[in-house]
Amino acid sequence: MIDVMKTSARTQPNINQNTSVSFHGGFLKYELPQNALVEQTVLSFRTDQSQALILFVHDHNNNFMQ
């Protein structure tokens, strides 16, 4: 199941304050399971934005855009 992120005295809840909603220099690594259509996939993102849209696009040349 999906874990819920929690804040405690040891975490930094405001580490990304006043940042833009982009992933400059970011990357995604994913190892395909035996049956990718029925396996669970979890993508986690951390942001200080109250509303955002994550768009992930893949074309026929294996180019990725976020």
VONU-702714 format. One record per atom (N, C-alpha, C): residue number from 0; residue in one letter; x, y, z. Coordinates in steps of 0.001 Angstrom, whole numbers, plus 500000, padded with zeros to 6 digits. Each point is the difference from the previous one (the first is absolute). Layout:
BEGIN
<rec pos="NUM" code="A" c1="X" c2="Y" c3="Z"/>
...
This chain:
BEGIN
<rec pos="0" code="M" c1="500834" c2="498809" c3="500000"/>
<rec pos="0" code="M" c1="499166" c2="501191" c3="500000"/>
<rec pos="0" code="M" c1="500879" c2="501255" c3="500000"/>
<rec pos="1" code="I" c1="499360" c2="501111" c3="499765"/>
<rec pos="1" code="I" c1="500720" c2="501262" c3="499909"/>
<rec pos="1" code="I" c1="500285" c2="500532" c3="501399"/>
<rec pos="2" code="D" c1="501264" c2="500339" c3="500238"/>
<rec pos="2" code="D" c1="500382" c2="500583" c3="501280"/>
<rec pos="2" code="D" c1="499633" c2="501474" c3="500026"/>
<rec pos="3" code="V" c1="499652" c2="500496" c3="501160"/>
<rec pos="3" code="V" c1="499647" c2="501405" c3="500160"/>
<rec pos="3" code="V" c1="501205" c2="500721" c3="500588"/>
<rec pos="4" code="M" c1="500413" c2="501115" c3="499374"/>
<rec pos="4" code="M" c1="501128" c2="500752" c3="500514"/>
<rec pos="4" code="M" c1="499580" c2="500740" c3="501264"/>
<rec pos="5" code="K" c1="500844" c2="499947" c3="500988"/>
<rec pos="5" code="K" c1="499704" c2="500654" c3="501267"/>
<rec pos="5" code="K" c1="501108" c2="500979" c3="500337"/>
<rec pos="6" code="T" c1="499671" c2="501003" c3="500776"/>
<rec pos="6" code="T" c1="500959" c2="500994" c3="500437"/>
<rec pos="6" code="T" c1="500267" c2="499817" c3="501482"/>
<rec pos="7" code="S" c1="501273" c2="500063" c3="500370"/>
<rec pos="7" code="S" c1="500363" c2="499898" c3="501412"/>
<rec pos="7" code="S" c1="501113" c2="501006" c3="500274"/>
<rec pos="8" code="A" c1="500532" c2="499976" c3="501213"/>
<rec pos="8" code="A" c1="501060" c2="500931" c3="500377"/>
<rec pos="8" code="A" c1="501274" c2="499757" c3="499197"/>
<rec pos="9" code="R" c1="500181" c2="498805" c3="499455"/>
<rec pos="9" code="R" c1="501213" c2="499678" c3="499249"/>
<rec pos="9" code="R" c1="499884" c2="500282" c3="498502"/>
<rec pos="10" code="T" c1="498839" c2="500367" c3="499519"/>
<rec pos="10" code="T" c1="499839" c2="500281" c3="498574"/>
<rec pos="10" code="T" c1="500087" c2="501494" c3="499738"/>
<rec pos="11" code="Q" c1="500141" c2="500357" c3="498736"/>
<rec pos="11" code="Q" c1="500040" c2="501399" c3="499592"/>
<rec pos="11" code="Q" c1="498768" c2="500280" c3="499154"/>
<rec pos="12" code="P" c1="498882" c2="500384" c3="500610"/>
<rec pos="12" code="P" c1="498756" c2="500150" c3="499239"/>
<rec pos="12" code="P" c1="500013" c2="501142" c3="498994"/>
<rec pos="13" code="N" c1="500846" c2="501002" c3="500174"/>
<rec pos="13" code="N" c1="499990" c2="501167" c3="499115"/>
<rec pos="13" code="N" c1="501251" c2="500082" c3="499136"/>
<rec pos="14" code="I" c1="500587" c2="498866" c3="499659"/>
<rec pos="14" code="I" c1="501263" c2="500010" c3="499262"/>
<rec pos="14" code="I" c1="499857" c2="500592" c3="498604"/>
<rec pos="15" code="N" c1="498830" c2="499926" c3="499400"/>
<rec pos="15" code="N" c1="499806" c2="500468" c3="498628"/>
<rec pos="15" code="N" c1="499096" c2="501220" c3="499912"/>
<rec pos="16" code="Q" c1="499981" c2="500842" c3="500996"/>
<rec pos="16" code="Q" c1="499133" c2="501175" c3="499951"/>
<rec pos="16" code="Q" c1="500414" c2="500941" c3="498880"/>
<rec pos="17" code="N" c1="498994" c2="500599" c3="499367"/>
<rec pos="17" code="N" c1="500194" c2="500998" c3="498942"/>
<rec pos="17" code="N" c1="500814" c2="499462" c3="498827"/>
<rec pos="18" code="T" c1="499744" c2="498778" c3="499610"/>
<rec pos="18" code="T" c1="500692" c2="499414" c3="498858"/>
<rec pos="18" code="T" c1="499062" c2="499942" c3="498807"/>
<rec pos="19" code="S" c1="500567" c2="499811" c3="498833"/>
<rec pos="19" code="S" c1="499175" c2="499849" c3="498804"/>
<rec pos="19" code="S" c1="499548" c2="498550" c3="499879"/>
<rec pos="20" code="V" c1="499003" c2="499779" c3="499186"/>
<rec pos="20" code="V" c1="499489" c2="498648" c3="499796"/>
<rec pos="20" code="V" c1="500656" c2="499447" c3="498739"/>
<rec pos="21" code="S" c1="501241" c2="499579" c3="500119"/>
<rec pos="21" code="S" c1="500714" c2="499386" c3="498880"/>
<rec pos="21" code="S" c1="501054" c2="499059" c3="500563"/>
<rec pos="22" code="F" c1="500513" c2="499167" c3="499136"/>
<rec pos="22" code="F" c1="500970" c2="498995" c3="500416"/>
<rec pos="22" code="F" c1="501265" c2="500155" c3="499161"/>
<rec pos="23" code="H" c1="500670" c2="501136" c3="500118"/>
<rec pos="23" code="H" c1="501220" c2="500242" c3="499238"/>
<rec pos="23" code="H" c1="501057" c2="498984" c3="500419"/>
<rec pos="24" code="G" c1="500530" c2="499275" c3="499039"/>
<rec pos="24" code="G" c1="501022" c2="499004" c3="500297"/>
<rec pos="24" code="G" c1="499452" c2="498734" c3="500620"/>
<rec pos="25" code="G" c1="498679" c2="499870" c3="500079"/>
<rec pos="25" code="G" c1="499401" c2="498813" c3="500594"/>
<rec pos="25" code="G" c1="499986" c2="498835" c3="499030"/>
<rec pos="26" code="F" c1="499793" c2="498824" c3="500529"/>
<rec pos="26" code="F" c1="499926" c2="498815" c3="499160"/>
<rec pos="26" code="F" c1="499072" c2="498987" c3="500642"/>
<rec pos="27" code="L" c1="499602" c2="499043" c3="499226"/>
<rec pos="27" code="L" c1="499125" c2="498931" c3="500469"/>
<rec pos="27" code="L" c1="500633" c2="498673" c3="499627"/>
<rec pos="28" code="K" c1="500138" c2="499118" c3="500972"/>
<rec pos="28" code="K" c1="500538" c2="498670" c3="499736"/>
<rec pos="28" code="K" c1="498956" c2="498995" c3="500457"/>
<rec pos="29" code="Y" c1="499697" c2="499072" c3="499127"/>
<rec pos="29" code="Y" c1="498960" c2="499026" c3="500312"/>
<rec pos="29" code="Y" c1="500392" c2="498661" c3="499402"/>
<rec pos="30" code="E" c1="500012" c2="498964" c3="500805"/>
<rec pos="30" code="E" c1="500296" c2="498662" c3="499512"/>
<rec pos="30" code="E" c1="498682" c2="499277" c3="499783"/>
<rec pos="31" code="L" c1="499801" c2="499521" c3="498790"/>
<rec pos="31" code="L" c1="498732" c2="499362" c3="499655"/>
<rec pos="31" code="L" c1="499820" c2="498673" c3="500725"/>
<rec pos="32" code="P" c1="498844" c2="499807" c3="500623"/>
<rec pos="32" code="P" c1="499695" c2="498698" c3="500595"/>
<rec pos="32" code="P" c1="499635" c2="499001" c3="498904"/>
<rec pos="33" code="Q" c1="499760" c2="498775" c3="500369"/>
<rec pos="33" code="Q" c1="499645" c2="498977" c3="499023"/>
<rec pos="33" code="Q" c1="498708" c2="500349" c3="499262"/>
<rec pos="34" code="N" c1="499000" c2="500492" c3="500709"/>
<rec pos="34" code="N" c1="498721" c2="500338" c3="499382"/>
<rec pos="34" code="N" c1="499643" c2="501435" c3="500386"/>
<rec pos="35" code="A" c1="500494" c2="500959" c3="499229"/>
<rec pos="35" code="A" c1="499859" c2="501417" c3="500347"/>
<rec pos="35" code="A" c1="498558" c2="500487" c3="499991"/>
<rec pos="36" code="L" c1="499111" c2="499326" c3="499293"/>
<rec pos="36" code="L" c1="498614" c2="500461" c3="499918"/>
<rec pos="36" code="L" c1="499202" c2="499716" c3="501263"/>
<rec pos="37" code="V" c1="500403" c2="499046" c3="500801"/>
<rec pos="37" code="V" c1="499243" c2="499674" c3="501207"/>
<rec pos="37" code="V" c1="500781" c2="500284" c3="501283"/>
<rec pos="38" code="E" c1="501280" c2="500332" c3="499909"/>
<rec pos="38" code="E" c1="500796" c2="500306" c3="501183"/>
<rec pos="38" code="E" c1="499694" c2="501415" c3="500499"/>
<rec pos="39" code="Q" c1="500196" c2="500228" c3="501281"/>
<rec pos="39" code="Q" c1="499779" c2="501320" c3="500589"/>
<rec pos="39" code="Q" c1="501186" c2="500911" c3="499690"/>
<rec pos="40" code="T" c1="499715" c2="501228" c3="499617"/>
<rec pos="40" code="T" c1="501024" c2="501006" c3="499741"/>
<rec pos="40" code="T" c1="499712" c2="501208" c3="500878"/>
<rec pos="41" code="V" c1="501001" c2="500454" c3="500750"/>
<rec pos="41" code="V" c1="499832" c2="501148" c3="500883"/>
<rec pos="41" code="V" c1="501007" c2="501068" c3="499604"/>
<rec pos="42" code="L" c1="499531" c2="501191" c3="499702"/>
<rec pos="42" code="L" c1="500851" c2="501149" c3="499736"/>
<rec pos="42" code="L" c1="499777" c2="501002" c3="501123"/>
<rec pos="43" code="S" c1="501066" c2="500422" c3="500653"/>
<rec pos="43" code="S" c1="499888" c2="500938" c3="501116"/>
<rec pos="43" code="S" c1="500653" c2="501322" c3="499620"/>
<rec pos="44" code="F" c1="499344" c2="501082" c3="500332"/>
<rec pos="44" code="F" c1="500515" c2="501330" c3="499719"/>
<rec pos="44" code="F" c1="499855" c2="500841" c3="501254"/>
<rec pos="45" code="R" c1="500982" c2="500853" c3="500248"/>
<rec pos="45" code="R" c1="499941" c2="500900" c3="501143"/>
<rec pos="45" code="R" c1="500075" c2="501430" c3="499471"/>
<rec pos="46" code="T" c1="499050" c2="500823" c3="500413"/>
<rec pos="46" code="T" c1="499971" c2="501388" c3="499555"/>
<rec pos="46" code="T" c1="499358" c2="500865" c3="501075"/>
<rec pos="47" code="D" c1="500247" c2="501297" c3="499919"/>
<rec pos="47" code="D" c1="499356" c2="500931" c3="500924"/>
<rec pos="47" code="D" c1="498772" c2="500641" c3="499369"/>
<rec pos="48" code="Q" c1="499639" c2="499591" c3="498794"/>
<rec pos="48" code="Q" c1="498850" c2="500560" c3="499301"/>
<rec pos="48" code="Q" c1="498708" c2="499374" c3="500517"/>
<rec pos="49" code="S" c1="498978" c2="500814" c3="500217"/>
<rec pos="49" code="S" c1="498722" c2="499463" c3="500482"/>
<rec pos="49" code="S" c1="499211" c2="499348" c3="498873"/>
<rec pos="50" code="Q" c1="500200" c2="500455" c3="498761"/>
<rec pos="50" code="Q" c1="499334" c2="499401" c3="498843"/>
<rec pos="50" code="Q" c1="501032" c2="499850" c3="498891"/>
<rec pos="51" code="A" c1="500032" c2="498840" c3="499365"/>
<rec pos="51" code="A" c1="500958" c2="499767" c3="498919"/>
<rec pos="51" code="A" c1="499488" c2="498883" c3="499110"/>
<rec pos="52" code="L" c1="500529" c2="499954" c3="498799"/>
<rec pos="52" code="L" c1="499698" c2="498932" c3="499056"/>
<rec pos="52" code="L" c1="501321" c2="499388" c3="499570"/>
<rec pos="53" code="I" c1="500134" c2="498697" c3="500174"/>
<rec pos="53" code="I" c1="501203" c2="499290" c3="499563"/>
<rec pos="53" code="I" c1="499675" c2="499354" c3="498663"/>
<rec pos="54" code="L" c1="500743" c2="500365" c3="498976"/>
<rec pos="54" code="L" c1="499777" c2="499461" c3="498664"/>
<rec pos="54" code="L" c1="501253" c2="499247" c3="499573"/>
<rec pos="55" code="F" c1="499823" c2="498755" c3="499619"/>
<rec pos="55" code="F" c1="501123" c2="499177" c3="499556"/>
<rec pos="55" code="F" c1="499673" c2="499484" c3="498611"/>
<rec pos="56" code="V" c1="500829" c2="500327" c3="499018"/>
<rec pos="56" code="V" c1="499734" c2="499664" c3="498603"/>
<rec pos="56" code="V" c1="501141" c2="499148" c3="499457"/>
<rec pos="57" code="H" c1="499658" c2="498989" c3="499223"/>
<rec pos="57" code="H" c1="500976" c2="499110" c3="499375"/>
<rec pos="57" code="H" c1="499621" c2="499852" c3="498532"/>
<rec pos="58" code="D" c1="500939" c2="500246" c3="499089"/>
<rec pos="58" code="D" c1="499677" c2="499880" c3="498579"/>
<rec pos="58" code="D" c1="500617" c2="498739" c3="499393"/>
<rec pos="59" code="H" c1="499801" c2="499816" c3="498697"/>
<rec pos="59" code="H" c1="500453" c2="498779" c3="499328"/>
<rec pos="59" code="H" c1="501521" c2="499902" c3="499883"/>
<rec pos="60" code="N" c1="500737" c2="501080" c3="500250"/>
<rec pos="60" code="N" c1="501468" c2="499988" c3="499972"/>
<rec pos="60" code="N" c1="500606" c2="499843" c3="501387"/>
<rec pos="61" code="N" c1="499187" c2="499632" c3="500974"/>
<rec pos="61" code="N" c1="500428" c2="499849" c3="501398"/>
<rec pos="61" code="N" c1="500487" c2="501313" c3="500600"/>
<rec pos="62" code="N" c1="499452" c2="501125" c3="499549"/>
<rec pos="62" code="N" c1="500282" c2="501291" c3="500615"/>
<rec pos="62" code="N" c1="498986" c2="500234" c3="501108"/>
<rec pos="63" code="F" c1="500475" c2="500467" c3="501137"/>
<rec pos="63" code="F" c1="499129" c2="500249" c3="501139"/>
<rec pos="63" code="F" c1="499929" c2="501496" c3="500260"/>
<rec pos="64" code="M" c1="498838" c2="500467" c3="500395"/>
<rec pos="64" code="M" c1="499816" c2="501395" c3="500390"/>
<rec pos="64" code="M" c1="499224" c2="500027" c3="501299"/>
<rec pos="65" code="Q" c1="500410" c2="500864" c3="500905"/>
<rec pos="65" code="Q" c1="499251" c2="500184" c3="501239"/>
<rec pos="65" code="Q" c1="499519" c2="501425" c3="500047"/>
